Amino acid sequence: CSVPQSDDAAKRLALILERNGVRGTMKIVGQKARILEQRIRYDVIDALKHHDIGFHSNWHGLRPQVAEYLAPLGWEEGAAEFARREYPGVLDVRRLFGVNPVTYGQPGPNWAPQVFPVLRQWGIPTYVSGFGYVGLDCQPFWYGGVLCTSHMYGNRLNGQAQNHFMGLNFELGKPGELEKHKEVFSRSHVQLSGTSGLISIINHPCTLVLEDWFTTYLKPRDLTEAGYQHFEEFVRWVLSHDNVRPICASDLPNLYPDRAFNRHFSREEIKRVVAGLREEVSFQRLDDCALSAAEAFSMLTRCLRAFCESGQLPDGMICIPTYNPTSQPCSVVSEVAVSWEEFCRANAEVADYINWKRKLPACVRIEGASVAPADFLAALARVLASLYDGKAPPEQVQIVPTSRCFEHYVDEEAAHSGWNSVMMLPGFTAPGLVELAKLGAWTLKPAILQARG
């Protein structure tokens, strides 16, 4: 927010958190960083430096917004355009705050899947935001190799409806609102009792001083002061719970480590992965770790290649980072039967492609036809299941249509809701972003909370 009073709001909230021993996650817009510099508000910059520094886009509300300029673009073109437009903001945040951002979060509803390879390139390991097209278990998840806290509401994997996301904004300081915020937090806290988990709490500093989003009208001074008191009382109340620990974005990778990364999976673990992929394709959870569908694909192609070359199945296999296809399969056959020799040849080509590109192909070429990756993976899992049972290789391999269950975690209703936001151009739609989000969901998997020692 460019209103000068919002500078003081950011500083005061930062000092309140620091006074109570809490480190927050301060997502900085590139333009806001430049304005603070122009106004010589190094006191604000210094106060924010005591907390985690994130990146919140280069210009925030300037059109075209992130989703608007990425909507017509494919995966690779979109990633290049996002980097071109937004990198100057990252550089300014680095320059003024002296650190690389530890997280990214889009402005408002401007979620888009093409940003994830760019975040990896920039060394930004987390994506902290209340909104997104993708959600999993109302808790943190991995997507595109980045740890995400988006969309922490809806139904958990056990079917229970829960909400672990809450905001403290314009209502701060109004009579009765503190009790409402405590009630919302308590409900989420009770839902997590016995299982542990994350509750995401957000605030926009400008809402302490402004009457509404798109106005420069200021709140009365007494209401603003009541808002600061409300905020601090809420923070202290949350901290009074014995089993609550405040964290910020930089804590997330240690709390939710990717235990599959470069891990050696045993023969028995591979058999469990194989069993889970024979009829439908999705992420696979194995006790204390999880594999995305893309990681499983990579691992199983290498398993079959080892068998085709040596006649023996490997005793184990290393999981290597593998990402999604960058385009949808086109002109694929729905069902085909191929010889064992042809299946092995196609599998070897796919294994080489993944080893070279570190991503899945858009389609698998086999006997002159194109096969969708999910269909090939399910056939591969069925073949390996038979081989692990000690059976001889089949003369023919059947490849049939298979459900891509990972796509179920792409929330199209959330996307439509975002498109209708007042931030977006009237009539804005981005169906291409939804389709790309489904492609990116090849990399989706739950983030598993590290057990406390």
Protein Blocks (a to p, Z undefined) as FASTA:
>chain_A
ZZfklmmmmmmmmmmmmmnopacdddddfklmmmmmmnopaklmmmmmmpccddebjnlm
accdfklmmmmpcfklmmmmmmmmmmmmmmmmmmmnopacfbdcdehjlccfklmmmmmm
nopabdcdfbdfbdehhiacdeehiacfehiacjdfkopacdfbdcddfkgopahklmmm
mmmmmmmmmmmgonapaddddddfklmmmmbfbdcbdcdfklmmmmmmmmmmmmmmmmmp
mkbccddfklmmmmmccfkgopacdfklmmmmmmmmmmbccdddehjaccdfklmmmmmm
mmmmmmmmnopacfbdcdddddddfbdcehiafbdcddfklmmmmmmmmmmmmmmnopac
fbdceehiacdfklmmmmmmmmmmmmmnopacdfbdcddddddfklmmpcfklmmmmmmp
mkbcehiacfklmmmmmmmmmmgccddddddZZ
